[in-house]
Amino acid sequence: MKKVDFIFEEFLRNEKSRRKILTFDIDDLKDWKKLLRYINDYGNEPDLSKYNENEISNDPKVWLKILQGCQEGVFNEGVEVGDEPDEHYWDNGPESIKYYFNLAK
């Protein structure tokens, strides 16, 4: 079992940020299939032909690449932590965004 947090972080004004976190066990075939379903649900251009549903990838970089290919809404499936956005955010969006992963605690 190797749990990894995949993080979508939005940077707000005044050095604030909020993160949306999806946690997967990258050794679990059930989580791999769930990730591939996200391509169908949130993918900009879903192309499952690149991935075998029954042949899991244990590389978190592959998982992150798949998540980055999905619309940001996929991260609404996860946990949100951080600062509350202000009116500037709702009118203009984040100052910047970043995708990354860490080993889950």
Backbone atoms as SQL, in Angstrom:
CREATE TABLE atoms (id INTEGER PRIMARY KEY, chain TEXT, resi INTEGER, resn TEXT, atom TEXT, x REAL, y REAL, z REAL);
INSERT INTO atoms VALUES
  (1, 'A', 1, 'MET', 'N', 0.854, -1.178, 0.000),
  (2, 'A', 1, 'MET', 'CA', 0.000, 0.000, 0.000),
  (3, 'A', 1, 'MET', 'C', 0.895, 1.234, 0.000),
  (4, 'A', 2, 'LYS', 'N', 0.632, 2.118, -0.942),
  (5, 'A', 2, 'LYS', 'CA', 1.405, 3.354, -1.057),
  (6, 'A', 2, 'LYS', 'C', 0.424, 4.485, -1.362),
  (7, 'A', 3, 'LYS', 'N', 0.007, 5.181, -0.316),
  (8, 'A', 3, 'LYS', 'CA', -0.961, 6.264, -0.481),
  (9, 'A', 3, 'LYS', 'C', -0.241, 7.560, -0.837),
  (10, 'A', 4, 'VAL', 'N', -0.814, 8.231, -1.838),
  (11, 'A', 4, 'VAL', 'CA', -0.231, 9.477, -2.332),
  (12, 'A', 4, 'VAL', 'C', -1.331, 10.532, -2.393),
  (13, 'A', 5, 'ASP', 'N', -1.006, 11.732, -1.911),
  (14, 'A', 5, 'ASP', 'CA', -1.894, 12.889, -2.029),
  (15, 'A', 5, 'ASP', 'C', -1.557, 13.622, -3.316),
  (16, 'A', 6, 'PHE', 'N', -2.564, 13.821, -4.164),
  (17, 'A', 6, 'PHE', 'CA', -2.409, 14.608, -5.384),
  (18, 'A', 6, 'PHE', 'C', -3.079, 15.941, -5.109),
  (19, 'A', 7, 'ILE', 'N', -2.351, 17.022, -5.340),
  (20, 'A', 7, 'ILE', 'CA', -2.772, 18.336, -4.863),
  (21, 'A', 7, 'ILE', 'C', -2.899, 19.324, -6.017),
  (22, 'A', 8, 'PHE', 'N', -4.015, 20.032, -5.989),
  (23, 'A', 8, 'PHE', 'CA', -4.254, 21.167, -6.878),
  (24, 'A', 8, 'PHE', 'C', -4.279, 22.383, -5.960),
  (25, 'A', 9, 'GLU', 'N', -3.300, 23.255, -6.106),
  (26, 'A', 9, 'GLU', 'CA', -3.206, 24.420, -5.223),
  (27, 'A', 9, 'GLU', 'C', -3.433, 25.696, -6.015),
  (28, 'A', 10, 'GLU', 'N', -4.308, 26.519, -5.479),
  (29, 'A', 10, 'GLU', 'CA', -4.580, 27.830, -6.059),
  (30, 'A', 10, 'GLU', 'C', -3.963, 28.880, -5.141),
  (31, 'A', 11, 'PHE', 'N', -3.177, 29.746, -5.719),
  (32, 'A', 11, 'PHE', 'CA', -2.561, 30.816, -4.951),
  (33, 'A', 11, 'PHE', 'C', -3.414, 32.069, -5.071),
  (34, 'A', 12, 'LEU', 'N', -3.750, 32.620, -3.909),
  (35, 'A', 12, 'LEU', 'CA', -4.602, 33.789, -3.828),
  (36, 'A', 12, 'LEU', 'C', -3.744, 35.014, -3.542),
  (37, 'A', 13, 'ARG', 'N', -4.386, 36.156, -3.451),
  (38, 'A', 13, 'ARG', 'CA', -3.656, 37.372, -3.086),
  (39, 'A', 13, 'ARG', 'C', -3.202, 37.281, -1.631),
  (40, 'A', 14, 'ASN', 'N', -2.285, 38.161, -1.248),
  (41, 'A', 14, 'ASN', 'CA', -1.827, 38.290, 0.133),
  (42, 'A', 14, 'ASN', 'C', -1.208, 36.997, 0.680),
  (43, 'A', 15, 'GLU', 'N', -0.484, 36.273, -0.175),
  (44, 'A', 15, 'GLU', 'CA', 0.236, 35.055, 0.213),
  (45, 'A', 15, 'GLU', 'C', -0.662, 33.978, 0.802),
  (46, 'A', 16, 'LYS', 'N', -1.902, 33.939, 0.387),
  (47, 'A', 16, 'LYS', 'CA', -2.831, 32.911, 0.820),
  (48, 'A', 16, 'LYS', 'C', -2.970, 31.869, -0.283),
  (49, 'A', 17, 'SER', 'N', -3.436, 30.701, 0.093),
  (50, 'A', 17, 'SER', 'CA', -3.683, 29.658, -0.899),
  (51, 'A', 17, 'SER', 'C', -4.731, 28.684, -0.363),
  (52, 'A', 18, 'ARG', 'N', -5.287, 27.930, -1.296),
  (53, 'A', 18, 'ARG', 'CA', -6.162, 26.837, -0.905),
  (54, 'A', 18, 'ARG', 'C', -5.786, 25.642, -1.758),
  (55, 'A', 19, 'ARG', 'N', -5.905, 24.469, -1.153),
  (56, 'A', 19, 'ARG', 'CA', -5.532, 23.237, -1.817),
  (57, 'A', 19, 'ARG', 'C', -6.722, 22.288, -1.844),
  (58, 'A', 20, 'LYS', 'N', -6.812, 21.559, -2.938),
  (59, 'A', 20, 'LYS', 'CA', -7.788, 20.480, -3.053),
  (60, 'A', 20, 'LYS', 'C', -6.982, 19.197, -3.234),
  (61, 'A', 21, 'ILE', 'N', -7.262, 18.227, -2.387),
  (62, 'A', 21, 'ILE', 'CA', -6.412, 17.044, -2.300),
  (63, 'A', 21, 'ILE', 'C', -7.213, 15.777, -2.588),
  (64, 'A', 22, 'LEU', 'N', -6.708, 14.988, -3.523),
  (65, 'A', 22, 'LEU', 'CA', -7.234, 13.658, -3.797),
  (66, 'A', 22, 'LEU', 'C', -6.185, 12.653, -3.330),
  (67, 'A', 23, 'THR', 'N', -6.601, 11.662, -2.568),
  (68, 'A', 23, 'THR', 'CA', -5.666, 10.647, -2.078),
  (69, 'A', 23, 'THR', 'C', -5.996, 9.311, -2.726),
  (70, 'A', 24, 'PHE', 'N', -4.968, 8.694, -3.279),
  (71, 'A', 24, 'PHE', 'CA', -5.105, 7.377, -3.908),
  (72, 'A', 24, 'PHE', 'C', -4.020, 6.453, -3.378),
  (73, 'A', 25, 'ASP', 'N', -4.333, 5.175, -3.335),
  (74, 'A', 25, 'ASP', 'CA', -3.335, 4.139, -3.099),
  (75, 'A', 25, 'ASP', 'C', -2.858, 3.715, -4.485),
  (76, 'A', 26, 'ILE', 'N', -1.651, 4.091, -4.844),
  (77, 'A', 26, 'ILE', 'CA', -1.173, 3.842, -6.211),
  (78, 'A', 26, 'ILE', 'C', -0.782, 2.382, -6.440),
  (79, 'A', 27, 'ASP', 'N', -0.935, 1.535, -5.416),
  (80, 'A', 27, 'ASP', 'CA', -0.731, 0.099, -5.571),
  (81, 'A', 27, 'ASP', 'C', -2.053, -0.658, -5.663),
  (82, 'A', 28, 'ASP', 'N', -3.168, 0.051, -5.629),
  (83, 'A', 28, 'ASP', 'CA', -4.493, -0.568, -5.579),
  (84, 'A', 28, 'ASP', 'C', -5.178, -0.461, -6.941),
  (85, 'A', 29, 'LEU', 'N', -5.482, -1.600, -7.546),
  (86, 'A', 29, 'LEU', 'CA', -6.119, -1.617, -8.864),
  (87, 'A', 29, 'LEU', 'C', -7.476, -0.918, -8.832),
  (88, 'A', 30, 'LYS', 'N', -8.198, -1.016, -7.719),
  (89, 'A', 30, 'LYS', 'CA', -9.502, -0.353, -7.596),
  (90, 'A', 30, 'LYS', 'C', -9.338, 1.169, -7.716),
  (91, 'A', 31, 'ASP', 'N', -8.300, 1.737, -7.082),
  (92, 'A', 31, 'ASP', 'CA', -8.048, 3.178, -7.191),
  (93, 'A', 31, 'ASP', 'C', -7.603, 3.553, -8.607),
  (94, 'A', 32, 'TRP', 'N', -6.841, 2.670, -9.262),
  (95, 'A', 32, 'TRP', 'CA', -6.411, 2.916, -10.642),
  (96, 'A', 32, 'TRP', 'C', -7.636, 3.012, -11.554),
  (97, 'A', 33, 'LYS', 'N', -8.582, 2.090, -11.391),
  (98, 'A', 33, 'LYS', 'CA', -9.798, 2.119, -12.209),
  (99, 'A', 33, 'LYS', 'C', -10.631, 3.368, -11.910),
  (100, 'A', 34, 'LYS', 'N', -10.654, 3.779, -10.653),
  (101, 'A', 34, 'LYS', 'CA', -11.367, 5.006, -10.286),
  (102, 'A', 34, 'LYS', 'C', -10.740, 6.213, -10.977),
  (103, 'A', 35, 'LEU', 'N', -9.413, 6.271, -10.992),
  (104, 'A', 35, 'LEU', 'CA', -8.705, 7.360, -11.671),
  (105, 'A', 35, 'LEU', 'C', -9.053, 7.388, -13.151),
  (106, 'A', 36, 'LEU', 'N', -9.072, 6.229, -13.775),
  (107, 'A', 36, 'LEU', 'CA', -9.387, 6.178, -15.203),
  (108, 'A', 36, 'LEU', 'C', -10.833, 6.594, -15.473),
  (109, 'A', 37, 'ARG', 'N', -11.739, 6.325, -14.545),
  (110, 'A', 37, 'ARG', 'CA', -13.121, 6.790, -14.702),
  (111, 'A', 37, 'ARG', 'C', -13.182, 8.312, -14.673),
  (112, 'A', 38, 'TYR', 'N', -12.276, 8.939, -13.922),
  (113, 'A', 38, 'TYR', 'CA', -12.233, 10.403, -13.890),
  (114, 'A', 38, 'TYR', 'C', -11.967, 10.970, -15.278),
  (115, 'A', 39, 'ILE', 'N', -11.232, 10.240, -16.116),
  (116, 'A', 39, 'ILE', 'CA', -10.990, 10.711, -17.483),
  (117, 'A', 39, 'ILE', 'C', -12.324, 10.849, -18.208),
  (118, 'A', 40, 'ASN', 'N', -13.186, 9.867, -18.037),
  (119, 'A', 40, 'ASN', 'CA', -14.513, 9.928, -18.680),
  (120, 'A', 40, 'ASN', 'C', -15.353, 11.063, -18.114),
  (121, 'A', 41, 'ASP', 'N', -15.277, 11.251, -16.784),
  (122, 'A', 41, 'ASP', 'CA', -16.133, 12.239, -16.131),
  (123, 'A', 41, 'ASP', 'C', -15.626, 13.670, -16.272),
  (124, 'A', 42, 'TYR', 'N', -14.302, 13.851, -16.270),
  (125, 'A', 42, 'TYR', 'CA', -13.737, 15.198, -16.213),
  (126, 'A', 42, 'TYR', 'C', -12.726, 15.499, -17.315),
  (127, 'A', 43, 'GLY', 'N', -12.416, 14.524, -18.136),
  (128, 'A', 43, 'GLY', 'CA', -11.365, 14.731, -19.127),
  (129, 'A', 43, 'GLY', 'C', -11.732, 15.750, -20.184),
  (130, 'A', 44, 'ASN', 'N', -10.747, 16.550, -20.562),
  (131, 'A', 44, 'ASN', 'CA', -10.960, 17.495, -21.658),
  (132, 'A', 44, 'ASN', 'C', -11.073, 16.738, -22.973),
  (133, 'A', 45, 'GLU', 'N', -10.192, 15.787, -23.165),
  (134, 'A', 45, 'GLU', 'CA', -10.226, 14.923, -24.340),
  (135, 'A', 45, 'GLU', 'C', -9.993, 13.505, -23.856),
  (136, 'A', 46, 'PRO', 'N', -11.036, 12.831, -23.408),
  (137, 'A', 46, 'PRO', 'CA', -10.838, 11.499, -22.845),
  (138, 'A', 46, 'PRO', 'C', -10.248, 10.528, -23.854),
  (139, 'A', 47, 'ASP', 'N', -9.154, 9.919, -23.489),
  (140, 'A', 47, 'ASP', 'CA', -8.521, 8.916, -24.341),
  (141, 'A', 47, 'ASP', 'C', -8.000, 7.803, -23.446),
  (142, 'A', 48, 'LEU', 'N', -8.858, 6.837, -23.185),
  (143, 'A', 48, 'LEU', 'CA', -8.470, 5.719, -22.331),
  (144, 'A', 48, 'LEU', 'C', -7.576, 4.715, -23.043),
  (145, 'A', 49, 'SER', 'N', -7.411, 4.859, -24.348),
  (146, 'A', 49, 'SER', 'CA', -6.615, 3.887, -25.095),
  (147, 'A', 49, 'SER', 'C', -5.147, 3.886, -24.666),
  (148, 'A', 50, 'LYS', 'N', -4.693, 4.959, -24.056),
  (149, 'A', 50, 'LYS', 'CA', -3.297, 5.035, -23.594),
  (150, 'A', 50, 'LYS', 'C', -3.061, 4.180, -22.353),
  (151, 'A', 51, 'TYR', 'N', -4.145, 3.819, -21.651),
  (152, 'A', 51, 'TYR', 'CA', -4.019, 3.147, -20.365),
  (153, 'A', 51, 'TYR', 'C', -4.804, 1.851, -20.351),
  (154, 'A', 52, 'ASN', 'N', -4.235, 0.838, -19.743),
  (155, 'A', 52, 'ASN', 'CA', -4.893, -0.444, -19.583),
  (156, 'A', 52, 'ASN', 'C', -5.547, -0.472, -18.213),
  (157, 'A', 53, 'GLU', 'N', -6.853, -0.666, -18.177),
  (158, 'A', 53, 'GLU', 'CA', -7.588, -0.651, -16.918),
  (159, 'A', 53, 'GLU', 'C', -7.115, -1.736, -15.947),
  (160, 'A', 54, 'ASN', 'N', -6.597, -2.830, -16.473),
  (161, 'A', 54, 'ASN', 'CA', -6.167, -3.937, -15.618),
  (162, 'A', 54, 'ASN', 'C', -4.662, -3.976, -15.385),
  (163, 'A', 55, 'GLU', 'N', -3.945, -2.982, -15.887),
  (164, 'A', 55, 'GLU', 'CA', -2.493, -2.926, -15.710),
  (165, 'A', 55, 'GLU', 'C', -2.143, -1.598, -15.042),
  (166, 'A', 56, 'ILE', 'N', -2.040, -1.638, -13.738),
  (167, 'A', 56, 'ILE', 'CA', -1.854, -0.444, -12.926),
  (168, 'A', 56, 'ILE', 'C', -0.465, 0.170, -13.136),
  (169, 'A', 57, 'SER', 'N', -0.409, 1.471, -13.089),
  (170, 'A', 57, 'SER', 'CA', 0.869, 2.184, -13.076),
  (171, 'A', 57, 'SER', 'C', 1.146, 2.590, -11.633),
  (172, 'A', 58, 'ASN', 'N', 2.331, 2.246, -11.151),
  (173, 'A', 58, 'ASN', 'CA', 2.710, 2.588, -9.778),
  (174, 'A', 58, 'ASN', 'C', 3.529, 3.871, -9.729),
  (175, 'A', 59, 'ASP', 'N', 3.561, 4.598, -10.813),
  (176, 'A', 59, 'ASP', 'CA', 4.333, 5.841, -10.890),
  (177, 'A', 59, 'ASP', 'C', 3.409, 7.027, -10.608),
  (178, 'A', 60, 'PRO', 'N', 3.611, 7.733, -9.490),
  (179, 'A', 60, 'PRO', 'CA', 2.723, 8.861, -9.186),
  (180, 'A', 60, 'PRO', 'C', 2.768, 9.963, -10.243),
  (181, 'A', 61, 'LYS', 'N', 3.844, 10.046, -11.014),
  (182, 'A', 61, 'LYS', 'CA', 3.919, 11.051, -12.081),
  (183, 'A', 61, 'LYS', 'C', 2.874, 10.763, -13.157),
  (184, 'A', 62, 'VAL', 'N', 2.626, 9.489, -13.429),
  (185, 'A', 62, 'VAL', 'CA', 1.604, 9.102, -14.410),
  (186, 'A', 62, 'VAL', 'C', 0.232, 9.489, -13.887),
  (187, 'A', 63, 'TRP', 'N', -0.024, 9.202, -12.612),
  (188, 'A', 63, 'TRP', 'CA', -1.315, 9.541, -12.011),
  (189, 'A', 63, 'TRP', 'C', -1.532, 11.051, -12.058),
  (190, 'A', 64, 'LEU', 'N', -0.506, 11.827, -11.725),
  (191, 'A', 64, 'LEU', 'CA', -0.625, 13.284, -11.740),
  (192, 'A', 64, 'LEU', 'C', -0.881, 13.793, -13.155),
  (193, 'A', 65, 'LYS', 'N', -0.206, 13.206, -14.132),
  (194, 'A', 65, 'LYS', 'CA', -0.399, 13.609, -15.531),
  (195, 'A', 65, 'LYS', 'C', -1.853, 13.388, -15.953),
  (196, 'A', 66, 'ILE', 'N', -2.428, 12.263, -15.524),
  (197, 'A', 66, 'ILE', 'CA', -3.829, 11.984, -15.843),
  (198, 'A', 66, 'ILE', 'C', -4.726, 13.033, -15.193),
  (199, 'A', 67, 'LEU', 'N', -4.487, 13.332, -13.929),
  (200, 'A', 67, 'LEU', 'CA', -5.301, 14.326, -13.229),
  (201, 'A', 67, 'LEU', 'C', -5.160, 15.709, -13.853),
  (202, 'A', 68, 'GLN', 'N', -3.961, 16.060, -14.298),
  (203, 'A', 68, 'GLN', 'CA', -3.762, 17.358, -14.935),
  (204, 'A', 68, 'GLN', 'C', -4.500, 17.438, -16.263),
  (205, 'A', 69, 'GLY', 'N', -4.732, 16.303, -16.909),
  (206, 'A', 69, 'GLY', 'CA', -5.468, 16.275, -18.168),
  (207, 'A', 69, 'GLY', 'C', -6.969, 16.399, -17.971),
  (208, 'A', 70, 'CYS', 'N', -7.395, 16.317, -16.731),
  (209, 'A', 70, 'CYS', 'CA', -8.814, 16.473, -16.417),
  (210, 'A', 70, 'CYS', 'C', -9.109, 17.933, -16.106),
  (211, 'A', 71, 'GLN', 'N', -10.358, 18.286, -16.194),
  (212, 'A', 71, 'GLN', 'CA', -10.756, 19.629, -15.793),
  (213, 'A', 71, 'GLN', 'C', -10.544, 19.765, -14.297),
  (214, 'A', 72, 'GLU', 'N', -10.312, 20.988, -13.847),
  (215, 'A', 72, 'GLU', 'CA', -10.014, 21.224, -12.436),
  (216, 'A', 72, 'GLU', 'C', -11.116, 20.720, -11.513),
  (217, 'A', 73, 'GLY', 'N', -12.318, 20.568, -12.034),
  (218, 'A', 73, 'GLY', 'CA', -13.431, 20.080, -11.233),
  (219, 'A', 73, 'GLY', 'C', -13.198, 18.707, -10.635),
  (220, 'A', 74, 'VAL', 'N', -12.290, 17.920, -11.218),
  (221, 'A', 74, 'VAL', 'CA', -12.001, 16.607, -10.666),
  (222, 'A', 74, 'VAL', 'C', -11.534, 16.732, -9.209),
  (223, 'A', 75, 'PHE', 'N', -10.856, 17.814, -8.885),
  (224, 'A', 75, 'PHE', 'CA', -10.355, 17.982, -7.530),
  (225, 'A', 75, 'PHE', 'C', -11.459, 18.337, -6.534),
  (226, 'A', 76, 'ASN', 'N', -12.644, 18.673, -7.031),
  (227, 'A', 76, 'ASN', 'CA', -13.775, 18.879, -6.128),
  (228, 'A', 76, 'ASN', 'C', -14.188, 17.572, -5.464),
  (229, 'A', 77, 'GLU', 'N', -13.716, 16.450, -6.000),
  (230, 'A', 77, 'GLU', 'CA', -13.973, 15.140, -5.399),
  (231, 'A', 77, 'GLU', 'C', -13.143, 14.952, -4.126),
  (232, 'A', 78, 'GLY', 'N', -12.132, 15.794, -3.937),
  (233, 'A', 78, 'GLY', 'CA', -11.214, 15.639, -2.813),
  (234, 'A', 78, 'GLY', 'C', -11.531, 16.536, -1.637),
  (235, 'A', 79, 'VAL', 'N', -10.570, 16.646, -0.757),
  (236, 'A', 79, 'VAL', 'CA', -10.682, 17.450, 0.458),
  (237, 'A', 79, 'VAL', 'C', -10.102, 18.832, 0.185),
  (238, 'A', 80, 'GLU', 'N', -10.767, 19.863, 0.686),
  (239, 'A', 80, 'GLU', 'CA', -10.273, 21.234, 0.504),
  (240, 'A', 80, 'GLU', 'C', -9.723, 21.754, 1.818),
  (241, 'A', 81, 'VAL', 'N', -8.520, 22.320, 1.771),
  (242, 'A', 81, 'VAL', 'CA', -7.894, 22.928, 2.946),
  (243, 'A', 81, 'VAL', 'C', -7.273, 24.255, 2.529),
  (244, 'A', 82, 'GLY', 'N', -7.097, 25.131, 3.497),
  (245, 'A', 82, 'GLY', 'CA', -6.441, 26.402, 3.217),
  (246, 'A', 82, 'GLY', 'C', -7.345, 27.581, 3.468),
  (247, 'A', 83, 'ASP', 'N', -7.007, 28.668, 2.828),
  (248, 'A', 83, 'ASP', 'CA', -7.686, 29.935, 3.047),
  (249, 'A', 83, 'ASP', 'C', -8.941, 30.062, 2.186),
  (250, 'A', 84, 'GLU', 'N', -9.879, 30.848, 2.689),
  (251, 'A', 84, 'GLU', 'CA', -11.088, 31.155, 1.935),
  (252, 'A', 84, 'GLU', 'C', -10.779, 32.235, 0.901),
  (253, 'A', 85, 'PRO', 'N', -11.228, 32.054, -0.332),
  (254, 'A', 85, 'PRO', 'CA', -11.035, 33.086, -1.347),
  (255, 'A', 85, 'PRO', 'C', -11.835, 34.346, -1.019),
  (256, 'A', 86, 'ASP', 'N', -11.310, 35.480, -1.464),
  (257, 'A', 86, 'ASP', 'CA', -12.019, 36.749, -1.282),
  (258, 'A', 86, 'ASP', 'C', -12.765, 37.109, -2.568),
  (259, 'A', 87, 'GLU', 'N', -13.370, 38.278, -2.581),
  (260, 'A', 87, 'GLU', 'CA', -14.142, 38.715, -3.756),
  (261, 'A', 87, 'GLU', 'C', -13.262, 38.825, -5.003),
  (262, 'A', 88, 'HIS', 'N', -12.009, 39.230, -4.836),
  (263, 'A', 88, 'HIS', 'CA', -11.097, 39.331, -5.975),
  (264, 'A', 88, 'HIS', 'C', -10.972, 37.978, -6.672),
  (265, 'A', 89, 'TYR', 'N', -10.867, 36.900, -5.907),
  (266, 'A', 89, 'TYR', 'CA', -10.778, 35.554, -6.469),
  (267, 'A', 89, 'TYR', 'C', -12.032, 35.230, -7.284),
  (268, 'A', 90, 'TRP', 'N', -13.207, 35.480, -6.694),
  (269, 'A', 90, 'TRP', 'CA', -14.449, 35.124, -7.377),
  (270, 'A', 90, 'TRP', 'C', -14.645, 35.946, -8.650),
  (271, 'A', 91, 'ASP', 'N', -14.091, 37.149, -8.696),
  (272, 'A', 91, 'ASP', 'CA', -14.210, 37.990, -9.886),
  (273, 'A', 91, 'ASP', 'C', -13.120, 37.700, -10.921),
  (274, 'A', 92, 'ASN', 'N', -11.921, 37.321, -10.447),
  (275, 'A', 92, 'ASN', 'CA', -10.765, 37.216, -11.340),
  (276, 'A', 92, 'ASN', 'C', -10.075, 35.853, -11.370),
  (277, 'A', 93, 'GLY', 'N', -10.413, 34.964, -10.464),
  (278, 'A', 93, 'GLY', 'CA', -9.736, 33.668, -10.402),
  (279, 'A', 93, 'GLY', 'C', -8.462, 33.750, -9.583),
  (280, 'A', 94, 'PRO', 'N', -7.752, 32.631, -9.479),
  (281, 'A', 94, 'PRO', 'CA', -6.521, 32.611, -8.679),
  (282, 'A', 94, 'PRO', 'C', -5.397, 33.382, -9.364),
  (283, 'A', 95, 'GLU', 'N', -4.419, 33.775, -8.565),
  (284, 'A', 95, 'GLU', 'CA', -3.234, 34.441, -9.114),
  (285, 'A', 95, 'GLU', 'C', -2.398, 33.442, -9.926),
  (286, 'A', 96, 'SER', 'N', -2.308, 32.201, -9.424),
  (287, 'A', 96, 'SER', 'CA', -1.622, 31.125, -10.137),
  (288, 'A', 96, 'SER', 'C', -2.084, 29.793, -9.559),
  (289, 'A', 97, 'ILE', 'N', -1.742, 28.705, -10.269),
  (290, 'A', 97, 'ILE', 'CA', -2.100, 27.364, -9.804),
  (291, 'A', 97, 'ILE', 'C', -0.885, 26.451, -9.927),
  (292, 'A', 98, 'LYS', 'N', -0.940, 25.339, -9.184),
  (293, 'A', 98, 'LYS', 'CA', 0.158, 24.381, -9.209),
  (294, 'A', 98, 'LYS', 'C', -0.409, 22.998, -8.918),
  (295, 'A', 99, 'TYR', 'N', 0.093, 21.984, -9.631),
  (296, 'A', 99, 'TYR', 'CA', -0.252, 20.586, -9.392),
  (297, 'A', 99, 'TYR', 'C', 0.996, 19.888, -8.871),
  (298, 'A', 100, 'TYR', 'N', 0.839, 19.047, -7.840),
  (299, 'A', 100, 'TYR', 'CA', 1.957, 18.273, -7.333),
  (300, 'A', 100, 'TYR', 'C', 1.440, 17.124, -6.481),
  (301, 'A', 101, 'PHE', 'N', 2.349, 16.277, -6.002),
  (302, 'A', 101, 'PHE', 'CA', 1.945, 15.169, -5.153),
  (303, 'A', 101, 'PHE', 'C', 2.947, 14.985, -4.015),
  (304, 'A', 102, 'ASN', 'N', 2.451, 14.375, -2.942),
  (305, 'A', 102, 'ASN', 'CA', 3.256, 14.028, -1.765),
  (306, 'A', 102, 'ASN', 'C', 2.803, 12.680, -1.261),
  (307, 'A', 103, 'LEU', 'N', 3.674, 11.975, -0.557),
  (308, 'A', 103, 'LEU', 'CA', 3.244, 10.767, 0.117),
  (309, 'A', 103, 'LEU', 'C', 2.239, 11.142, 1.193),
  (310, 'A', 104, 'ALA', 'N', 1.150, 10.402, 1.280),
  (311, 'A', 104, 'ALA', 'CA', 0.115, 10.684, 2.273),
  (312, 'A', 104, 'ALA', 'C', 0.606, 10.281, 3.655),
  (313, 'A', 105, 'LYS', 'N', 0.106, 10.988, 4.640),
  (314, 'A', 105, 'LYS', 'CA', 0.482, 10.687, 6.030),
  (315, 'A', 105, 'LYS', 'C', -0.473, 9.708, 6.645);
